[in-house]
């Protein structure tokens, strides 16, 4: 039997020309370093953000619509501090009730994609 070993990356869509907003949010606020896209993919637009534990890629979609239900869930070490950072930058943050003792909440990226944040 073939087994799935893990997730290599998560890709979200963004509108054309949104790279500066993506960089400000994902690298600037969330602290995910941007990595260069391979040369054969760079012409398509978008940006990739990767750390040793997270790989989040944003790709341009011609008729972009934000993902309102489907979303990545990112682990953070201090949910309250992250929420304050997001709110200070003009992004909303909606806390969600603790489930099984886990603190979590939701924010939208600059394009309206839902991002879940979980205190790990």
SULURJO-V689431 format. One record per residue. N is the residue number from 0. RES is the residue in one letter. PHI is phi in radians with two decimals (999 if undefined). PSI is psi as a letter, one per 40 degrees, with the letter a starting at -180 (NA if undefined). Layout:
BEGIN
n: [N;N]
res: [RES;RES]
phi: [PHI;PHI]
psi: [PSI;PSI]
END
This chain:
BEGIN
n: [0;1;2;3;4;5;6;7;8;9;10;11;12;13;14;15;16;17;18;19;20;21;22;23;24;25;26;27;28;29;30;31;32;33;34;35;36;37;38;39;40;41;42;43;44;45;46;47;48;49;50;51;52;53;54;55;56;57;58;59;60;61;62;63;64;65;66;67;68;69;70;71;72;73;74;75;76;77;78;79;80;81;82;83;84;85;86;87;88;89;90;91;92;93;94;95;96;97;98;99;100;101;102;103;104;105;106;107;108;109;110;111;112;113;114;115;116;117;118;119]
res: [X;X;X;X;X;X;X;X;X;X;X;X;X;X;X;X;X;X;X;X;X;X;X;X;X;X;X;X;X;X;X;X;X;X;X;X;X;X;X;X;X;X;X;X;X;X;X;X;X;X;X;X;X;X;X;X;X;X;X;X;X;X;X;X;X;X;X;X;X;X;X;X;X;X;X;X;X;X;X;X;X;X;X;X;X;X;X;X;X;X;X;X;X;X;X;X;X;X;X;X;X;X;X;X;X;X;X;X;X;X;X;X;X;X;X;X;X;X;X;X]
phi: [999;-1.50;-2.04;-1.41;-1.69;2.84;-1.96;-1.35;-2.81;-2.04;-2.01;-2.01;-1.65;-2.60;-1.34;-1.02;1.43;-1.62;-1.03;-1.11;-1.14;-1.09;-1.09;-1.08;-1.39;-1.30;-1.52;-1.17;-1.56;-1.45;1.37;-1.53;-1.16;-1.42;-2.08;-1.15;-1.32;-1.00;-0.91;-1.26;-1.86;-1.04;-1.15;-1.37;1.48;1.57;-2.64;-2.05;-2.19;-2.52;-2.16;-1.20;-2.04;-2.30;-2.24;-2.18;-1.94;-1.99;-2.06;-1.31;-2.17;-1.01;-1.85;-0.96;-2.39;-1.16;-1.42;-1.65;-1.89;-1.16;-2.87;-1.44;-2.02;-1.78;-1.44;-2.18;-1.53;-2.57;-1.08;-1.10;-1.16;-1.13;-1.06;-1.12;-1.08;-1.09;-1.15;-1.11;-1.55;1.57;-1.74;-1.27;-2.46;-1.99;-1.16;-2.05;-1.02;-1.08;-2.07;0.97;1.37;-1.68;-1.57;-2.66;-2.92;-2.28;-2.37;-1.90;-1.29;-1.09;-1.82;1.62;-1.24;-1.31;-2.20;-1.62;-2.12;-2.17;-1.33;-1.57]
psi: [i;h;i;h;e;a;h;d;i;h;h;i;i;i;i;i;e;e;d;d;d;d;d;d;d;d;d;d;d;e;f;h;h;h;i;i;i;i;d;e;e;d;e;e;a;a;i;h;h;h;a;e;e;h;h;h;h;h;i;h;h;d;f;h;h;i;h;d;d;h;i;i;h;h;h;i;e;g;d;d;d;d;d;d;d;d;d;d;e;e;h;i;h;h;i;i;i;h;h;f;e;h;h;i;i;i;i;h;i;e;e;e;h;h;h;h;h;h;h;NA]
END
